[in-house]
Amino acid sequence: MASENKNTTLQNVMKWAAIGAGTFMIANTIYKTLNRYDLKGKVVLVTGGSRGLGLVLARQLAAKGARLAICARTPEQLGQAHIELEGLGAEVISMTVDVTDQRQVQAMIIDVLEHYGRLDVLINNAGLIQIGPQETMGVNEYEQAMKANFWSALYTMLSVIPYFKEQGGGRIVNITSIGGKVAVPHLLPYTASKFALVGLSEGMHAELKKDNILVTTVVPNLMRTGSPGNALVKGDHEAEYAWFKLSDSSPLLSQSAEAAAKQIIDALEQGQSEAILSATAKAATILQGFAPGWMNVLMSLVNKLLPEVIGAGNEIKKGFESESRLSLGTLGAATDEAAVKNNEL
């Protein structure tokens, strides 16, 4: 009899727990729906918006009715992106800007404000990546990475924050990397700059929320944007590029640019403080947080599998200049397809 009573009690507890969990999920969904940031008519600036993830984001933002401003350093690619977005029905302005130059950034923000009369969202997407062992990476590479991946984002934020405060709010999205949470071998300048950007973005979120300026730190893993061809490669160029491109093409290690962009925009609409995009990135972040020693061991093992320095290790080549039979094969096809699709050629 006592056993039956215990079973009944347990069943009741489990029933009410399930009801409570379900009610919470429904209430949470309703809350998110009611408080979702409406992008229709909002002015959104996307740095590095001419190709890759930036262009994919611009496409999806256009579909939501956002008014776009995109910038990049290469006029030809920028022009192609502009024509495509206008063809999709988007209202868009495009600006040739080097975001590592603070004066150009300040002038760009003024241009956006003069054209649209307002600015609602800043997406810091521009950046670069260098591939190669630490022996080949000098101070120049670290400075270059910091300028492209950290200082550029700081310049844009410092330029828009006073305006956001004046208008009563705004949103900022910083595209960082799993390399900003976990130190990845053969990507050290990139990793160092992304660690810095993660810290900056999280700190900005904490300090600006009181001003109704919501800052979202996006932590993606590899994405099939087609960008590896524009990476900078040092060391054993063909071998270094091959491991990176094949990893980028792998569905186990990377996600589609379209899926990543959808998650980023969803995080923007919900005002999330952080968005870790893939299961791989989430697992790596959790392991780094709970067992950093294990992660260090894992990264050391990964490093042993990566290429050694041979030949002209200090020569810099673009990814597309480092192609080989391996990287041009079937295993790297997904990256090649994305490059064509996303204006990376």
C-alpha positions as CSV (number, residue, x, y, z in Angstrom):
1,M,0.0,0.0,0.0
2,A,2.8,2.4,0.9
3,S,4.5,1.6,-2.3
4,E,1.4,2.4,-4.3
5,N,1.1,5.7,-2.6
6,K,4.7,6.6,-3.4
7,N,4.2,5.7,-7.0
8,T,1.0,7.8,-7.2
9,T,2.8,10.8,-5.5
10,L,5.7,10.5,-7.9
11,Q,3.4,10.3,-10.9
12,N,1.6,13.5,-9.7
13,V,4.9,15.3,-9.2
14,M,6.0,14.3,-12.7
15,K,2.7,15.3,-14.2
16,W,2.7,18.8,-12.5
17,A,6.4,19.2,-13.4
18,A,5.5,18.5,-17.1
19,I,2.6,20.9,-17.0
20,G,4.8,23.6,-15.4
21,A,7.5,23.1,-18.0
22,G,5.0,23.2,-20.8
23,T,3.4,26.4,-19.4
24,F,6.8,28.0,-19.1
25,M,7.7,27.2,-22.7
26,I,4.4,28.5,-24.0
27,A,4.7,31.7,-21.9
28,N,8.3,32.2,-23.0
29,T,7.4,31.8,-26.7
30,I,4.6,34.3,-26.3
31,Y,6.9,36.8,-24.5
32,K,9.5,36.4,-27.2
33,T,6.9,36.9,-30.0
34,L,5.5,40.0,-28.4
35,N,8.9,41.5,-27.7
36,R,10.6,40.6,-31.0
37,Y,12.4,43.5,-32.6
38,D,10.7,44.4,-35.9
39,L,13.3,44.9,-38.6
40,K,10.8,46.2,-41.2
41,G,11.8,49.7,-42.1
42,K,14.9,49.7,-39.7
43,V,18.2,51.0,-41.1
44,V,20.9,48.3,-40.7
45,L,24.6,48.8,-41.4
46,V,26.5,45.7,-42.2
47,T,30.3,46.0,-42.4
48,G,31.9,43.6,-44.9
49,G,28.5,43.3,-46.5
50,S,29.7,42.7,-50.1
51,R,30.4,39.0,-49.8
52,G,30.3,35.9,-47.6
53,L,28.3,36.0,-44.4
54,G,27.8,39.8,-44.7
55,L,26.1,39.4,-48.0
56,V,24.0,36.5,-46.8
57,L,22.9,38.6,-43.8
58,A,22.0,41.5,-46.1
59,R,19.9,39.2,-48.2
60,Q,17.9,37.9,-45.2
61,L,17.6,41.4,-43.7
62,A,16.2,42.7,-47.0
63,A,13.6,39.9,-47.0
64,K,12.5,41.3,-43.6
65,G,12.1,44.8,-45.0
66,A,15.1,46.4,-43.5
67,R,16.8,49.3,-45.2
68,L,20.4,48.5,-45.8
69,A,23.8,50.1,-45.7
70,I,26.7,47.9,-46.7
71,C,30.4,48.7,-46.8
72,A,33.6,46.9,-48.0
73,R,37.0,47.7,-49.3
74,T,36.7,46.2,-52.8
75,P,34.5,48.4,-55.2
76,E,33.9,45.7,-57.7
77,Q,32.4,43.2,-55.2
78,L,30.5,46.0,-53.5
79,G,28.9,47.0,-56.7
80,Q,27.9,43.4,-57.5
81,A,26.3,43.1,-54.0
82,H,24.5,46.4,-54.4
83,I,23.0,45.3,-57.7
84,E,21.9,42.0,-56.3
85,L,20.3,43.5,-53.2
86,E,18.4,46.1,-55.3
87,G,17.3,43.3,-57.5
88,L,15.8,41.6,-54.4
89,G,13.8,44.8,-53.8
90,A,16.0,46.2,-51.0
91,E,16.6,49.8,-50.4
92,V,20.4,49.9,-50.1
93,I,23.4,52.2,-50.1
94,S,26.9,50.9,-50.5
95,M,30.1,52.6,-49.5
96,T,33.8,51.8,-50.2
97,V,35.3,52.0,-46.8
98,D,38.4,50.6,-45.0
99,V,37.0,50.0,-41.5
100,T,40.5,49.9,-40.0
101,D,40.7,53.6,-40.6
102,Q,38.8,55.5,-37.9
103,R,38.3,58.6,-40.0
104,Q,36.7,56.6,-42.8
105,V,34.4,54.9,-40.3
106,Q,33.3,58.2,-38.9
107,A,32.6,59.6,-42.4
108,M,30.7,56.4,-43.2
109,I,28.3,56.8,-40.2
110,I,27.7,60.4,-41.2
111,D,26.9,59.3,-44.8
112,V,24.4,56.7,-43.5
113,L,22.7,59.2,-41.2
114,E,22.5,61.8,-44.0
115,H,21.0,59.3,-46.5
116,Y,18.4,57.6,-44.2
117,G,18.1,60.2,-41.5
118,R,18.6,57.5,-38.8
119,L,20.5,54.3,-38.0
120,D,19.0,51.5,-35.9
121,V,21.3,48.5,-36.1
122,L,25.1,48.0,-36.5
123,I,26.4,44.6,-37.5
124,N,30.2,44.3,-37.2
125,N,30.9,41.5,-39.6
126,A,34.1,42.7,-41.4
127,G,37.3,40.8,-40.6
128,L,40.1,38.7,-41.9
129,I,41.8,35.4,-41.0
130,Q,45.4,34.2,-41.3
131,I,46.4,30.5,-41.4
132,G,49.7,29.1,-40.4
133,P,51.9,27.9,-37.5
134,Q,53.0,30.4,-34.8
135,E,56.6,30.3,-36.1
136,T,55.5,32.1,-39.3
137,M,53.4,34.7,-37.6
138,G,55.2,38.0,-36.8
139,V,54.1,41.2,-35.1
140,N,52.7,42.4,-38.4
141,E,50.2,39.6,-38.6
142,Y,49.0,40.3,-35.1
143,E,48.7,44.0,-35.8
144,Q,46.8,43.3,-39.0
145,A,44.4,40.9,-37.2
146,M,43.7,43.4,-34.4
147,K,43.0,46.2,-36.9
148,A,40.6,44.1,-38.9
149,N,38.9,42.1,-36.2
150,F,39.0,44.3,-33.1
151,W,39.8,48.0,-33.9
152,S,37.4,48.1,-36.8
153,A,34.5,47.0,-34.5
154,L,35.6,49.4,-31.8
155,Y,35.7,52.3,-34.3
156,T,32.1,51.6,-35.5
157,M,30.8,51.2,-32.0
158,L,32.3,54.4,-30.8
159,S,30.9,56.2,-33.8
160,V,27.3,54.9,-33.4
161,I,26.9,54.8,-29.6
162,P,26.5,58.6,-29.1
163,Y,23.8,58.6,-31.8
164,F,22.0,55.6,-30.3
165,K,22.0,57.3,-26.9
166,E,20.5,60.4,-28.4
167,Q,17.8,58.6,-30.2
168,G,16.9,56.4,-27.2
169,G,18.4,53.1,-28.2
170,G,19.9,50.9,-30.9
171,R,21.2,47.4,-31.5
172,I,24.8,46.2,-32.1
173,V,25.7,42.7,-33.3
174,N,29.4,41.7,-33.1
175,I,30.4,38.6,-35.2
176,T,33.2,37.0,-33.1
177,S,34.2,33.4,-33.4
178,I,34.7,30.1,-31.5
179,G,38.3,31.2,-31.8
180,G,37.4,34.0,-29.4
181,K,36.5,31.3,-26.8
182,V,39.0,28.6,-27.5
183,A,42.6,29.1,-28.8
184,V,42.8,27.3,-32.1
185,P,46.3,26.2,-33.3
186,H,47.6,27.7,-36.6
187,L,45.1,30.6,-36.2
188,L,46.8,32.6,-33.4
189,P,46.6,36.2,-34.6
190,Y,42.9,35.6,-35.5
191,T,42.2,33.9,-32.2
192,A,43.9,36.7,-30.2
193,S,41.9,39.4,-32.0
194,K,38.6,37.5,-31.5
195,F,39.3,36.9,-27.8
196,A,39.7,40.7,-27.6
197,L,36.5,41.3,-29.5
198,V,34.5,38.9,-27.3
199,G,35.7,40.8,-24.2
200,L,34.8,44.1,-25.8
201,S,31.4,43.0,-26.9
202,E,30.5,41.5,-23.6
203,G,31.6,44.6,-21.7
204,M,29.7,46.9,-24.1
205,H,26.6,44.8,-23.5
206,A,26.9,45.2,-19.7
207,E,27.5,49.0,-19.9
208,L,25.1,50.0,-22.6
209,K,22.0,48.1,-21.7
210,K,21.0,50.9,-19.3
211,D,20.8,53.2,-22.4
212,N,18.5,50.7,-24.3
213,I,21.5,49.8,-26.5
214,L,21.5,46.0,-26.8
215,V,24.8,44.4,-27.8
216,T,24.8,40.8,-29.1
217,T,28.0,38.7,-29.1
218,V,27.7,36.1,-31.9
219,V,30.0,33.1,-31.6
220,P,30.0,31.0,-34.8
221,N,32.1,28.0,-35.7
222,L,33.2,27.4,-39.3
223,M,30.5,28.6,-41.8
224,R,30.3,27.6,-45.4
225,T,30.4,31.2,-46.7
226,G,33.0,30.6,-49.4
227,S,35.5,32.9,-47.6
228,P,38.6,30.5,-47.3
229,G,39.8,31.6,-50.8
230,N,40.4,35.1,-49.4
231,A,42.2,33.9,-46.3
232,L,45.9,34.7,-45.8
233,V,48.1,31.6,-45.7
234,K,51.7,31.2,-44.4
235,G,53.9,28.1,-43.9
236,D,53.3,25.1,-46.0
237,H,50.7,26.9,-48.1
238,E,49.0,24.0,-49.9
239,A,48.8,21.8,-46.8
240,E,47.7,24.7,-44.5
241,Y,45.0,25.7,-46.9
242,A,43.8,22.2,-47.5
243,W,43.1,21.4,-43.8
244,F,41.3,24.7,-43.4
245,K,39.2,24.5,-46.6
246,L,38.3,20.8,-46.0
247,S,37.2,21.6,-42.4
248,D,35.2,24.5,-43.8
249,S,33.5,22.2,-46.3
250,S,32.7,19.5,-43.7
251,P,29.1,19.3,-42.6
252,L,30.3,17.9,-39.3
253,L,32.6,20.9,-38.6
254,S,30.7,23.8,-40.3
255,Q,27.2,25.1,-40.9
256,S,25.7,26.7,-43.9
257,A,25.9,30.5,-44.1
258,E,22.2,30.7,-44.5
259,A,21.5,28.8,-41.3
260,A,24.1,30.9,-39.5
261,A,22.6,34.2,-40.8
262,K,19.1,33.1,-39.7
263,Q,20.4,32.4,-36.2
264,I,22.2,35.7,-36.0
265,I,19.1,37.7,-37.1
266,D,17.0,35.8,-34.7
267,A,19.4,36.7,-31.9
268,L,19.2,40.3,-33.0
269,E,15.4,40.3,-33.0
270,Q,15.3,38.8,-29.5
271,G,18.0,41.1,-28.1
272,Q,20.1,38.1,-26.9
273,S,23.4,39.0,-25.2
274,E,25.1,36.0,-26.7
275,A,24.4,33.6,-29.6
276,I,26.6,30.5,-29.9
277,L,25.6,29.2,-33.3
278,S,26.4,25.5,-33.7
279,A,26.4,22.4,-31.6
280,T,30.2,22.1,-32.1
281,A,30.8,25.6,-30.9
282,K,28.5,25.1,-27.9
283,A,30.3,21.8,-27.0
284,A,33.7,23.5,-27.3
285,T,32.6,26.4,-25.2
286,I,31.2,24.2,-22.4
287,L,34.3,22.0,-22.4
288,Q,36.5,25.1,-22.2
289,G,34.5,26.5,-19.3
290,F,34.3,23.3,-17.2
291,A,37.5,21.5,-18.2
292,P,40.0,23.9,-19.7
293,G,42.9,21.5,-19.1
294,W,41.1,18.9,-21.3
295,M,40.6,21.4,-24.0
296,N,44.3,22.3,-23.9
297,V,45.2,18.7,-24.3
298,L,42.7,18.3,-27.2
299,M,44.1,21.4,-29.0
300,S,47.7,20.1,-28.5
301,L,46.7,16.9,-30.1
302,V,45.1,18.8,-33.0
303,N,48.2,20.8,-33.4
304,K,50.3,17.6,-33.9
305,L,48.1,16.8,-36.9
306,L,48.6,20.1,-38.6
307,P,51.4,20.8,-41.1
308,E,55.0,21.6,-40.2
309,V,56.8,24.6,-41.6
310,I,58.6,23.9,-44.8
311,G,60.2,26.0,-47.5
312,A,59.3,29.7,-47.7
313,G,57.4,29.7,-44.5
314,N,57.1,33.5,-44.2
315,E,55.7,34.1,-47.7
316,I,52.0,35.2,-47.6
317,K,49.6,33.8,-50.2
318,K,45.9,34.1,-50.5
319,G,43.8,30.9,-50.1
320,F,43.0,30.7,-53.8
321,E,46.7,30.9,-54.6
322,S,47.3,27.9,-52.3
323,E,44.9,25.4,-54.0
324,S,46.1,21.8,-54.5
325,R,44.7,18.6,-55.8
326,L,43.4,17.8,-52.4
327,S,41.7,21.2,-51.7
328,L,40.2,21.3,-55.2
329,G,38.7,17.8,-54.9
330,T,35.3,16.6,-53.9
331,L,35.9,17.2,-50.2
332,G,36.3,20.9,-50.7
333,A,33.4,21.4,-53.2
334,A,31.0,22.9,-50.7
335,T,33.3,25.8,-50.1
336,D,33.8,26.3,-53.8
337,E,30.0,26.3,-54.3
338,A,29.5,28.8,-51.5
339,A,32.2,31.1,-53.0
340,V,30.3,31.3,-56.3
341,K,27.0,31.9,-54.5
342,N,28.2,34.5,-52.1
343,N,30.4,36.8,-54.2
344,E,33.7,35.5,-52.9
345,L,35.5,35.0,-56.2
